[in-house]
Each structure stands twice: as structure tokens, then as C-alpha cells.
Amino acid sequence: MSPEGDVVDQIRRLEDRWIEVYLEGDVEGFAGLLTEDFIYTSERGVFGKQTYISNLAAGVIEMRGLSNSDHEVHVHGPTAISTGASTLEASYQGQYISDVGRFTRVWVDEGGVWRAAALHANNVSKISSA
């Protein structure tokens, strides 16, 4: 397998791990997936790592279901861009949400360890492939 193919496989495994730790509410495991300056942008606002992790730890967001589809990974040197569709069920600040959306996650190689540096997610009415 090519080095790029190895990275694609690593990122796919990290995306699976992302779902796993999120559903388990594993705050420490989740924090380990993020760079220190991680930024998340969605229709709910812009959040840094500490707010994102604190919300998970405090139960502000409780994941009930999360899955990804239509997933692609593009490698550009020490950066990988992961895109796809997601379906989630959760409670956010006590309010039930069921979202279908698209995401772009930027992974960076920090000395041989890949971590998410940014995530942008938005809701869509339905998931369709280009």
C-alpha cells in the first residue's frame, strides 16, 4: 500500500474512533483526537476545544446515535481532509435533535499522531451523492 493509502486508512479508523468515543461519552478519548487549537463551526455557533469537550463532559450534548456515510479522505502532505454525510440523534441542552448533515473535518499530522484541527458541520434536508 502507498504511504497515502496508509494515511487514508488511518483517517478512516480515526473517524470510526470519533464516533465510538462520542457515543460512549469518553471525554478523555475524545480530547485526545483533537489539536489544542481545534475549532468547530456549525449552525449552533463556533466552539473551541475546551467548550466542545466541556459540553460533552457536562452532558450538554448526549449522543444517542451517530453514523457516517459517503465518506472520502483526501491527503495533502501532513494534512488530510475528511468529508462525508452524517446522521445523528442526540439531546443538546436538553432538547432532542435528529440531524442529517454534511461534514468536513481537517486532520493534521502532529509528529506522527493524526489529530482533528477543525470541523465544519451543517444540516441538510436529505443526503445525496454528487
Secondary structure, DSSP 4 states (H G I P E B T S, - for coil): --HHHHHHHHHHHHHHHHHHHHHHT-HHHHHTTEEEEEEEEETTEEEEHHHHHHHHHTTSEEEEEEEEEEEEEEEETTEEEEEEEEEEEEEETTEEEEEEEEEEEEEEEETTEEEEEEEEEEE-SS----
